[in-house]
Amino acid sequence: MQWIHFFNKSSFLLILFLFINCTILLSDKKKDNSFQILIGLGIVQSIPDVYAKLVFMNPLFLSDTLNTSLITDYSISNTSSSNKKLVLIHGWNTLDPALPSYPTENDLKNRVISQWEHILRTDTVFLNTVIAKGYDVYFFTYLTSNSIEANGIRFRYLLDKAFSTQNSNVYIFAHSMGGLVSRIALYQNNSPTYLNKLISSGTPYHGSPWASSSYQKDKSVIGDLAGFLTNTDGGQNLAWDNFDLSITSASNSILSKYNSNISRDSLIKAYYGSINAGGSNYSGTDLTLTVGCLTLGSVFSPSDCVVPESSAKFSGGGITQSVNIGGYNHVDLNLRVNAVKTQILSDLP
């Protein structure tokens, strides 16, 4: 009977395999359907699931920054240690296509490095200081063209798997969209006892006007470019939620859904840039984004030229801890200037 049971199970799998492969040969449409079947059965992962990856950085990487083998999947051996944990999560990647292909393991490692090259290869002082303070360092990468809600759920799943044995020992630094993904993760299931603090930097808790079609339409070439860049699920999830009624017809159902609950926001500390409408108090060196401040004008001033200050500090929400980093733009806030590095080092015990 056991042999018969095995034969029936094996036969079923064989038939399923042959059916799927025959279907793949028929047409592209049927090929897509076949992959959906495989994904539904749990035989293969969806592309956004594959992109959602939590990796551990061996400290030796900082002395050998070409050795990608020193960036590996998290494991019990490093997540169960008594060291404090710092997880860094990047923001929106304008280069992420709506329909990407499956990445290789090496693709994902190089993706992490490229997102954080400014602290992994160009200036390693920050991470060396973090490690000297007793932290293990992790990075979470994800497909930013996919929805922030789906990515938040993925992030929470990986955090729970990796750090369930920790007790108020995990710190997250999240730039831009990464803060939205992290906040959504925070509000899944019970409040995570392993999390001590979520530090966001330039996160659009109320969204950004630049991602709202009703704002883009009368901004000429800049509005057209913003519309092109945000034309994915993830990009559209960055739209202004219109909490202040400042943009006619603007809305963001996902942000409105999660912003209605502020019970865990005491775990969040928000950094924000504060550049005036004319951009004259900009403290950085890259003037590329200052045109954004000029276009946002007085209605959304001050801002970091992409995210208004009111959005980055979650005005009207539940975040009571916030830090004005100063006249820095949105890109600067991703640990690219000493003002941010100094601030986070003071906030990491």
Beta strands, then each sheet from edge to edge (+ up, - down):
strand 1: 53-57
strand 2: 71-73
strand 3: 84-89
strand 4: 135-141
strand 5: 170-175
strand 6: 195-201
strand 7: 268-273
strand 8: 321-326
sheet 1: 2+ 1- 4+ 3+ 5+ 6+ 7+ 8+
end
